[in-house]
Amino acid sequence: MSSRRTRHSKNRDDELNGLVSKLQALLPASSSSCNKTRVPASKILQETCNYIKSLRAEGDNLGLRVSQLLDSMEKTGVDVNIVRDLLQQ
């Protein structure tokens, strides 16, 4: 029975290690985890969380900029519906 648990545990560990490796590959090249040395999974997970937070903030900032640009275009008489249609494609 214990050998079955050991195999199950090893399979789960292998699966987790594979998923962590995939996350590591998605991080930007400037990330410290992208070098060839072994990095703890906890560090990769923390870097992934930080990266997702930065992407979310960047998306929010870009959305705000687009909104400001559309507002300024409306004030100059540009048909912003055309621009909105282009942005949705």
N, C-alpha and C positions, 0 to 999 in steps of 0.2 A: 504494500500500500504506500509506503513512504517513497519508493522509487517512482510511482505514478505521480505523486505530488512533486517530486523533484523534477521530473520531466515537464510537468505542467508549469512549474515555476520557471524553469529554464526557457520554455517556449514563450511565456509571458515576458520574461526579461529580454529575450531576443527581439520580440515584437516591439517592446518599449524602446530598446536601443535603436532599432530601425527607424522608428518614428522620430526619435530625438535627432538621429542623423539627417533625416529629411528636413526637419526644422532648421538644423544647422546650415544645410545647403541653401535654404531660402533667405538666410540673413545676408545683409550687404557684405561685400568683400572687405570693407574696412573694419568689420567686426573682429574682435580679438579671437573669437572662437573659430575663425576660418583657417587658422594655421594648421599644420599637420600634427601638432601635439594633442594628446587626449585631453579633452575638456570635460569637467563633470556635467552631467545632465542638468543639474540644478542651475548652473551658470548659463547653459544654453537656453533653458526655459526662461530665466530672468531676462536675458538679452532679447529673446523673442517677445516677451511681454513689453519691454521697453520700446522695441521696434514697432510693435503694433500701436502703442500709445503715440509714438511720434508720427506714424502714418495717419492716425485719426486726427491729430492736431493739424497736420499738414492739409488734410482734406477739409477740415473746418475752415482753415485760413483761406484756402482756395475758393471755397463756397462763398465766403464773405467777400472776397475780392471780385468774384463774378457778379455777385449781387450789387456791389458798389459800381462796377462798370456798367451794368444794365441800367441802374438808376441814372448815372451820368449820361448814358446814351439817350435815355428817354428825354432828358432835359434839353438835349441838342436836336431832338426831332427825329432821331433814327428809329426805324421800325424795329423795335426789340423783339417782336414776335418771330421775325426771321432768324435773329440771333438765337433765341430760345429753341427754335426748331433745330437749328444746327447743333446746339449743345446736347440735345436729347438723342441725337443719332449715334 
